[in-house]
Amino acid sequence: MSSRDLLLEIGCEELPSSFVEAAVAALPELAKKRLDGLRIGYGEVRALGTPRRLALLVTGVAGQQPDLNEEVTGPPVKAAFKDGKPTRAAEAFADKLGVPVAELRRVDTPKGEYLSGTRKETGRATRELLPALLVEIIREIPFRKSMRWADFDFAFGRPIQWLVALFGEEVVPIEIASKKSGRETYGHRFLAPGAAPITKAAEYVDVMRRAHVLVDPVERRAALRAALDRAAREANGVLIEDEFLMDENLSLVEEPHVVVGSFEQAFLELPEHVILEVAKGHQRYFGLRAADGKLLPKYLAVVNTALEPTLIVKGNDRVMRARLADAQFFYREDLRVPLADRRAKLAGVVFQKRLGTVLEKAERIEKLAVVLGEKLGKPASTIEAARRGAHLAKCDLVSYMVGEFPELQGEMGAAYALAQGEKAEVAEVIRDHYKPKGAQDDTADSDAAALVAIADRLDTVVACFGIGLVPTGTADPFGLRRAVLGVLRTMLDRDFDLSLTAMIELAHAALTGKKLDLALPALTARLLEFISERLRGVLSDKWPGDAVRAAIGAGYDRPLDLRRRLVALADLDETTRSQVGEVFKRATNIAEKAGAGEPAPPAADAHKSEMALFEAYRRFATRADDLSTKGDYATLLQEVATIAPVMHQYFVDVFVMCDDIAIRDSRLRLMRSIADRCARVARLELLAS
């Protein structure tokens, strides 16, 4: 039978943006898994979606399964028969294949004698298999929350309104929640609200486009971008880019249209980020700048219809104006109180019931930031900016504005600090100590802000681990994984050469008076293990995995030193790293049997490969310690790379574990001496493929 395209469309009540994104991401794999499981061939698999529909379009779906004729291995013979009679295991295996036990064969395998048989199955027509397959796919679409309606024993993101299922031109009969599949879909709710019949699956995207529905997210994104740019030009402004708003609006409309709204010039007295947060957080509006970079009293709203734009703008402006008026009131009221005077109110905000208030945490952060700055040898001006910034960093948490817009914490503190006469570098600390907020966010831009950012996260992580609040599975209420990543990324970005162990000890000492569940040694060991997992992830984004494993294996207490070792290791090409790994894997295994002491020179009549390795070792040993102390890891590893082929030839020509005990011991000590000197830089045996 010839191949045909397959279409499944699930029409439903409006889905939230996040539901659409998750479903579109999951649908292709759900389809591939089911088609592969049924041995049905197919071509391209596309997931499409809008707020009112989710769709799956698969090209070139084979018209029939291929016949099956495969050899299958079953249970061990000793489990399949007892006293010469077949056991339940043998009978179940025969039933699975659809053959009598007598037709099963005995085969020898590396694991012993097993039963084997041939499974034969005539391929069925795809059209017979599709109804069950499509129902299974629909039932498996993941939603953060599903709902039930009427009295159906079925849950979905939102109630299903219609179903389209076509195999080529033929309707695939399915039924879910009393809705039966057909070929009729529905166009845009406002611009083409009627039914739109689909003749064949391949026409789906075109039919929907004519009905003012852009089902392809890629096409819809391009249309949205074009509409935004066009509206920005018409408003004599420049669009303020925002990927979150692009993604959010993309899944809120079926055909994007953009209208230009405005607000009074007087609201521009508010800090820019307040206006943009009001537009973004509540309304999902885009901001606009003038050619000189200043914020315009205008915004762009993405809407789902081109009908009556004047009426839409009027309603949007009214809402935007009300939101901005609230923000203006909060801003003016907050400015009446000096930021420092708010600090006392932090005593009424609980950080964690066993760890005290936010004020206590703020006091710990301030002290810790100063100590870290002193250990790094930072200038007094930097340390003072960090201290003052840390002193004020949490004060905006009890402001009216942050109470209404929590996303503005730090931003408002910085704005109030500047307005009330604090230095710019102090305001920068208040704003940036929350960086990085996410995996893609930048770290703090100044040393002072970075010190407070590290101190804040370090206090949280050490305190929470100390009372047993350790992340489990997906549960991480205090964001400890994200906090550790923030510490590591900040240290590496700012070249802060600090010991993780020393940092943990400092944070632990600041918790005097708090009853912790773990003593310092146990806390340090557990936390360092947790940190190593995050560190591996941070480094693996930039450097080869084998190099990361080897470098971390030699120690990671000083992440900056670890990075230097890793860079030197990654500079060796992949082939060289693999060769080094193989010989050092063997050398390290042998070295475990070595006794104490330095290796003795080989006898005069020793094999030339043994003589060559000993000479190479002597040259290496005289320089390895010095290079390691100086941190010249690149030169050290280049010398290791020259030793590797000599060691390889040595293992080919020389039997290390010979009968002569003295010679054997000296050879083992040679292996250990080489391995130990290299282990200060990297566990080279972990480079082995």
Backbone hydrogen bonds, N-H to C=O, Kabsch-Sander energy under -0.5 kcal/mol:
donor,donor_aa,acceptor,acceptor_aa,energy
4,R,61,V,-2.4
6,L,58,V,-3.1
7,L,166,L,-2.9
8,L,56,L,-2.3
9,E,164,V,-2.9
10,I,54,L,-3.2
11,G,9,E,-0.6
11,G,162,W,-2.5
12,C,52,R,-2.4
13,E,159,P,-1.9
15,L,51,P,-2.7
19,F,16,P,-0.5
20,V,16,P,-1.9
21,E,17,S,-2.2
22,A,18,S,-2.2
23,A,19,F,-2.4
24,V,20,V,-2.7
25,A,21,E,-1.9
26,A,22,A,-1.7
27,L,23,A,-2.4
30,L,26,A,-1.9
31,A,27,L,-2.4
32,K,28,P,-2.6
33,K,29,E,-2.5
34,R,30,L,-1.8
35,L,31,A,-2.7
36,D,32,K,-2.9
37,G,33,K,-2.1
38,L,34,R,-1.2
39,R,36,D,-1.4
40,I,35,L,-2.7
41,G,39,R,-0.6
43,G,59,T,-3.1
46,R,44,E,-0.5
46,R,57,L,-2.6
48,L,55,A,-2.8
49,G,215,V,-2.0
50,T,53,R,-2.7
53,R,50,T,-1.1
54,L,10,I,-1.7
55,A,48,L,-3.1
56,L,8,L,-2.9
57,L,46,R,-2.7
58,V,6,L,-2.6
59,T,44,E,-2.4
61,V,4,R,-3.0
62,A,41,G,-2.7
63,G,1,M,-0.8
65,Q,124,R,-2.9
68,L,121,E,-3.7
70,E,119,R,-2.1
72,V,117,G,-3.0
74,G,115,L,-3.4
77,V,113,E,-2.3
79,A,76,P,-1.1
80,A,76,P,-1.3
81,F,77,V,-1.5
82,K,85,K,-2.8
85,K,82,K,-1.7
87,T,80,A,-3.1
91,E,87,T,-2.1
92,A,88,R,-2.7
93,F,89,A,-1.9
94,A,90,A,-2.3
95,D,91,E,-2.4
96,K,92,A,-2.1
97,L,93,F,-1.6
98,G,94,A,-1.3
99,V,94,A,-2.2
103,E,100,P,-1.5
104,L,101,V,-1.8
105,R,116,S,-3.4
107,V,114,Y,-3.1
109,T,112,G,-2.3
112,G,109,T,-2.0
114,Y,107,V,-2.8
115,L,75,P,-2.5
116,S,105,R,-2.7
117,G,72,V,-2.0
119,R,70,E,-3.0
119,R,117,G,-0.5
120,K,97,L,-0.5
120,K,118,T,-0.6
121,E,68,L,-2.3
126,T,63,G,-2.4
128,E,125,A,-1.3
129,L,125,A,-0.8
129,L,126,T,-1.1
130,L,126,T,-1.8
133,L,129,L,-1.8
134,L,130,L,-3.0
135,V,131,P,-1.9
136,E,132,A,-2.2
137,I,133,L,-2.0
138,I,134,L,-2.4
139,R,135,V,-2.4
140,E,136,E,-1.3
141,I,137,I,-0.7
141,I,138,I,-1.0
147,M,156,F,-3.3
152,F,149,W,-1.8
154,F,152,F,-1.4
156,F,147,M,-2.1
161,Q,11,G,-3.1
162,W,11,G,-1.5
163,L,180,K,-0.5
164,V,9,E,-2.5
165,A,182,G,-1.5
166,L,7,L,-2.2
167,F,170,E,-3.5
168,G,5,D,-2.9
168,G,166,L,-0.6
169,E,167,F,-0.6
170,E,167,F,-1.8
172,V,165,A,-2.7
174,I,172,V,-0.6
176,I,179,K,-2.2
179,K,176,I,-2.3
180,K,178,S,-0.5
181,S,174,I,-2.3
182,G,163,L,-1.6
185,T,183,R,-0.6
185,T,196,A,-2.1
187,G,194,G,-1.9
188,H,211,A,-2.5
192,A,188,H,-1.5
196,A,185,T,-3.1
198,I,183,R,-2.4
199,T,197,P,-0.5
201,A,168,G,-2.3
203,E,200,K,-1.8
204,Y,201,A,-1.9
207,V,203,E,-2.7
208,M,204,Y,-2.5
209,R,205,V,-2.0
210,R,206,D,-2.1
211,A,207,V,-1.0
212,H,209,R,-1.7
213,V,208,M,-2.7
214,L,254,E,-2.9
215,V,213,V,-1.1
220,R,216,D,-2.7
221,R,217,P,-2.4
222,A,218,V,-2.0
223,A,219,E,-2.2
224,L,220,R,-2.5
225,R,221,R,-2.8
226,A,222,A,-2.3
227,A,223,A,-2.2
228,L,224,L,-2.5
229,D,225,R,-2.6
230,R,226,A,-2.3
231,A,227,A,-2.3
232,A,228,L,-2.6
233,R,229,D,-2.1
234,E,230,R,-2.1
235,A,231,A,-1.6
236,N,233,R,-1.8
237,G,232,A,-2.9
238,V,289,R,-2.6
240,I,287,G,-2.1
241,E,239,L,-0.8
246,M,242,D,-2.0
247,D,243,E,-2.8
248,E,244,F,-2.8
249,N,245,L,-2.7
250,L,246,M,-1.9
251,S,247,D,-1.1
251,S,248,E,-0.6
252,L,249,N,-1.6
253,V,249,N,-0.7
257,H,303,V,-2.1
259,V,301,A,-2.4
261,G,259,V,-0.6
261,G,299,Y,-2.7
263,F,297,P,-2.2
267,F,264,E,-1.4
268,L,265,Q,-2.0
269,E,266,A,-1.4
270,L,267,F,-1.8
274,V,271,P,-1.3
275,I,271,P,-1.5
276,L,272,E,-2.4
277,E,273,H,-1.8
278,V,274,V,-2.4
279,A,275,I,-2.3
280,K,276,L,-2.7
281,G,277,E,-3.1
282,H,277,E,-0.5
282,H,278,V,-1.3
283,Q,278,V,-0.8
283,Q,279,A,-0.6
284,R,279,A,-0.5
284,R,280,K,-0.9
285,Y,279,A,-2.9
286,F,300,L,-2.6
288,L,298,K,-0.7
289,R,238,V,-2.3
290,A,294,K,-3.2
293,G,290,A,-2.0
296,L,288,L,-2.7
298,K,296,L,-1.6
299,Y,261,G,-2.0
300,L,286,F,-2.4
301,A,259,V,-2.6
303,V,257,H,-3.5
303,V,301,A,-0.6
312,I,308,E,-1.7
313,V,309,P,-2.7
314,K,310,T,-2.0
315,G,311,L,-1.9
316,N,312,I,-2.5
317,D,313,V,-3.0
318,R,314,K,-1.6
319,V,315,G,-1.9
320,M,316,N,-2.9
321,R,317,D,-2.8
322,A,318,R,-1.8
323,R,319,V,-2.2
324,L,320,M,-2.5
325,A,321,R,-2.2
326,D,322,A,-1.9
327,A,323,R,-2.2
328,Q,324,L,-2.7
329,F,325,A,-2.1
330,F,326,D,-2.5
331,Y,327,A,-2.5
332,R,328,Q,-2.3
333,E,329,F,-2.4
334,D,330,F,-2.6
335,L,331,Y,-1.9
336,R,332,R,-0.6
336,R,333,E,-1.0
337,V,334,D,-1.5
341,D,338,P,-0.8
342,R,338,P,-0.7
342,R,339,L,-1.4
343,R,340,A,-1.2
345,K,342,R,-1.3
346,L,342,R,-0.5
346,L,343,R,-1.6
347,A,344,A,-1.6
348,G,345,K,-1.9
349,V,346,L,-1.5
350,V,348,G,-0.5
351,F,356,G,-2.0
352,Q,356,G,-1.8
355,L,352,Q,-1.3
356,G,352,Q,-1.5
358,V,346,L,-0.8
358,V,349,V,-2.8
359,L,346,L,-1.1
361,K,357,T,-1.9
362,A,358,V,-2.7
363,E,359,L,-2.2
364,R,360,E,-2.0
365,I,361,K,-2.7
366,E,362,A,-2.2
367,K,363,E,-1.9
368,L,364,R,-2.7
369,A,365,I,-2.7
370,V,366,E,-1.5
371,V,367,K,-2.1
372,L,368,L,-2.5
373,G,369,A,-2.1
374,E,370,V,-2.2
375,K,371,V,-2.4
376,L,372,L,-1.8
377,G,374,E,-1.0
378,K,373,G,-2.5
383,I,379,P,-2.2
384,E,380,A,-2.4
385,A,381,S,-2.1
386,A,382,T,-2.3
387,R,383,I,-2.6
388,R,384,E,-2.9
389,G,385,A,-2.4
390,A,386,A,-2.7
391,H,387,R,-2.2
392,L,388,R,-1.5
393,A,389,G,-1.2
395,C,392,L,-1.5
397,L,394,K,-1.6
398,V,395,C,-1.4
399,S,396,D,-1.8
403,G,399,S,-1.6
404,E,400,Y,-1.6
405,F,401,M,-3.1
408,L,405,F,-2.4
409,Q,406,P,-1.8
411,E,409,Q,-1.0
412,M,408,L,-2.6
414,A,410,G,-2.2
415,A,411,E,-2.0
416,Y,412,M,-3.0
417,A,413,G,-2.3
418,L,414,A,-2.3
419,A,415,A,-2.3
420,Q,416,Y,-1.6
421,G,418,L,-1.5
422,E,417,A,-2.9
427,A,423,K,-2.1
428,E,424,A,-2.2
429,V,425,E,-1.4
430,I,426,V,-2.1
431,R,427,A,-2.4
432,D,428,E,-3.0
433,H,429,V,-1.7
434,Y,431,R,-0.7
435,K,432,D,-1.9
441,D,438,G,-1.0
450,A,446,S,-2.3
451,L,447,D,-2.3
452,V,448,A,-1.6
453,A,449,A,-2.5
454,I,450,A,-2.5
455,A,451,L,-2.4
456,D,452,V,-2.7
457,R,453,A,-1.8
458,L,454,I,-3.1
459,D,455,A,-2.3
460,T,456,D,-1.7
461,V,457,R,-2.8
462,V,458,L,-2.6
463,A,459,D,-2.2
464,C,460,T,-2.4
465,F,461,V,-2.5
466,G,462,V,-2.0
467,I,463,A,-1.1
467,I,464,C,-0.6
468,G,465,F,-1.4
469,L,464,C,-2.8
470,V,468,G,-1.9
472,T,475,A,-1.9
475,A,472,T,-2.4
476,D,474,T,-0.6
479,G,476,D,-2.1
483,A,479,G,-2.2
484,V,480,L,-2.5
485,L,481,R,-2.3
486,G,482,R,-2.1
487,V,483,A,-2.2
488,L,484,V,-2.6
489,R,485,L,-2.8
490,T,486,G,-2.2
491,M,487,V,-2.5
492,L,488,L,-2.3
493,D,489,R,-2.6
494,R,490,T,-2.4
495,D,492,L,-0.5
496,F,491,M,-2.5
497,D,495,D,-0.8
498,L,496,F,-1.4
500,L,557,D,-3.2
503,M,499,S,-2.2
504,I,500,L,-2.4
505,E,501,T,-2.2
506,L,502,A,-2.2
507,A,503,M,-2.4
508,H,504,I,-2.5
509,A,505,E,-2.3
510,A,506,L,-1.5
511,L,508,H,-1.3
512,T,509,A,-1.1
514,K,511,L,-2.5
516,L,514,K,-0.8
517,D,466,G,-3.0
518,L,466,G,-1.3
523,L,519,A,-2.7
524,T,520,L,-2.9
525,A,521,P,-2.3
526,R,522,A,-2.2
527,L,523,L,-2.6
528,L,524,T,-2.8
529,E,525,A,-1.7
530,F,526,R,-1.7
531,I,527,L,-2.8
532,S,528,L,-2.4
533,E,529,E,-1.3
534,R,530,F,-1.3
535,L,531,I,-2.9
536,R,532,S,-2.2
537,G,533,E,-1.4
538,V,534,R,-2.4
539,L,535,L,-2.4
540,S,536,R,-2.1
541,D,537,G,-0.8
541,D,538,V,-0.6
542,K,539,L,-1.7
543,W,539,L,-2.2
548,V,544,P,-2.1
549,R,545,G,-2.4
550,A,546,D,-2.1
551,A,547,A,-2.5
552,I,548,V,-2.6
553,G,549,R,-2.0
554,A,550,A,-0.7
554,A,551,A,-0.9
555,G,552,I,-2.0
561,D,558,R,-0.5
562,L,558,R,-2.5
563,R,559,P,-2.4
564,R,560,L,-1.8
565,R,561,D,-2.3
566,L,562,L,-2.6
567,V,563,R,-2.8
568,A,564,R,-1.9
569,L,565,R,-2.1
570,A,566,L,-3.0
571,D,567,V,-1.3
572,L,569,L,-1.2
577,R,573,D,-2.6
578,S,574,E,-2.2
579,Q,575,T,-2.3
580,V,576,T,-2.9
581,G,577,R,-2.5
582,E,578,S,-2.2
583,V,579,Q,-2.0
584,F,580,V,-2.3
585,K,581,G,-1.9
586,R,582,E,-1.5
587,A,583,V,-2.4
588,T,584,F,-2.7
589,N,585,K,-1.8
590,I,586,R,-2.2
591,A,587,A,-2.5
592,E,588,T,-0.9
592,E,589,N,-0.5
593,K,590,I,-2.0
594,A,591,A,-1.8
606,A,603,A,-1.9
610,E,607,H,-0.7
611,M,607,H,-2.0
612,A,608,K,-2.4
613,L,609,S,-2.0
614,F,610,E,-2.2
615,E,611,M,-2.2
616,A,612,A,-2.3
617,Y,613,L,-2.6
618,R,614,F,-2.4
619,R,615,E,-2.1
620,F,616,A,-2.2
621,A,617,Y,-3.5
622,T,618,R,-1.5
623,R,619,R,-0.7
623,R,620,F,-1.0
624,A,620,F,-2.9
625,D,621,A,-0.8
627,L,623,R,-2.8
628,S,624,A,-2.5
629,T,625,D,-2.3
630,K,626,D,-2.2
631,G,627,L,-0.8
632,D,627,L,-2.3
633,Y,631,G,-1.9
636,L,632,D,-1.8
637,L,633,Y,-2.6
638,Q,634,A,-1.8
639,E,635,T,-1.9
640,V,636,L,-1.9
641,A,637,L,-2.3
642,T,638,Q,-1.2
643,I,639,E,-1.5
644,A,640,V,-1.9
646,V,642,T,-0.6
647,M,643,I,-2.6
648,H,644,A,-2.4
649,Q,645,P,-2.2
650,Y,646,V,-1.9
651,F,647,M,-2.3
652,V,648,H,-1.4
653,D,649,Q,-2.2
654,V,650,Y,-2.9
656,V,654,V,-0.9
658,C,656,V,-1.8
661,I,659,D,-0.7
664,R,660,D,-2.8
665,D,661,I,-2.8
666,S,662,A,-2.1
667,R,663,I,-2.3
668,L,664,R,-2.4
669,R,665,D,-2.5
670,L,666,S,-1.8
671,M,667,R,-1.8
672,R,668,L,-2.4
673,S,669,R,-2.7
674,I,670,L,-2.1
675,A,671,M,-2.5
676,D,672,R,-3.1
677,R,673,S,-1.7
678,C,674,I,-1.7
679,A,675,A,-1.9
680,R,676,D,-0.6
680,R,677,R,-0.6
681,V,678,C,-1.7
682,A,678,C,-2.4
683,R,550,A,-2.9
684,L,682,A,-1.6
686,L,683,R,-2.1
687,L,684,L,-1.9
688,A,685,E,-1.2
